[in-house]
Amino acid sequence: MKPLTTGPGPIHVIGLAAHPDDLEIGCGGTLLRLGARPGASAAFLTLTGSSERTEEARRAAAAVWPGARSTFAGLPDGRLPGHWDAVKQTLHDFAASTPPPDVVLAPRYDDAHQDHRLLGRLVTTVWRDALVLHYEIPKWDGDLGRPSTYVRLSKEVALRKLEILDECYPSQVGHDWWDRETFGGLMRMRGIECRSHYAEAFVVPKAVIDL
């Protein structure tokens, strides 16, 4: 299958995360690729996180996309559905503070984690005119599905993603699911599905193509 490519020129990207590390796990390689484009800009919003994890996320954002703006809302981890109004208002306030994006990256709307799922469902009610790529996050729940869209990654980009995860999130390294086999294996599997060595995969429920 011949891939579709984005046109030349600057691109503005918004990255949305329920928790620190969501973006780097779900689409760190894609962000590395987009951030390498001349004139590209980005703004990241993370809805939850302790002060320690917030600092980790700041370091990770600077490594993935130097110069990206990072915002942290400080909402309760694991309780976002109970703060629906605050989440919705935070997204609208963030949208008003940034240029209209070309691409929005957000969790899947059918993710098993309630915080991811709420954010994934609300994103298209706030950004209606951008391409929304819903990224996937491996977890205990075993909710990985069949993605519809892939971003191919070089070996160098895939390895850099793994380095950033380990270097920037020391608080997570002790978890039994946090290792290079988990994240590298998923990139390898998604690569097989799109005839690449490595890739990240997304769900895109709606896209407009100008032919």
Salt bridges, closest charged atoms under 4 A:
ASP21 OD2 - ARG53 NH2 2.47
ASP22 OD2 - HIS19 ND1 3.23
ASP22 OD2 - HIS116 NE2 3.27
GLU55 OE2 - ARG58 NE 3.55
ASP77 OD1 - HIS19 NE2 3.20
ASP110 OD1 - ARG108 NE 2.72
ASP111 OD1 - HIS116 ND1 3.13
ASP111 OD2 - LYS139 NZ 3.06
ASP115 OD2 - HIS19 NE2 2.88
GLU136 OE2 - ARG190 NE 2.78
ASP143 OD2 - ARG108 NH2 3.86
ASP143 OD2 - LYS139 NZ 3.06
GLU163 OE1 - ARG160 NH1 3.24
ASP166 OD2 - ARG180 NE 3.19
GLU167 OE1 - ARG160 NH1 3.58
GLU193 OE1 - ARG190 NH1 2.98
GLU200 OE2 - LYS161 NZ 2.66
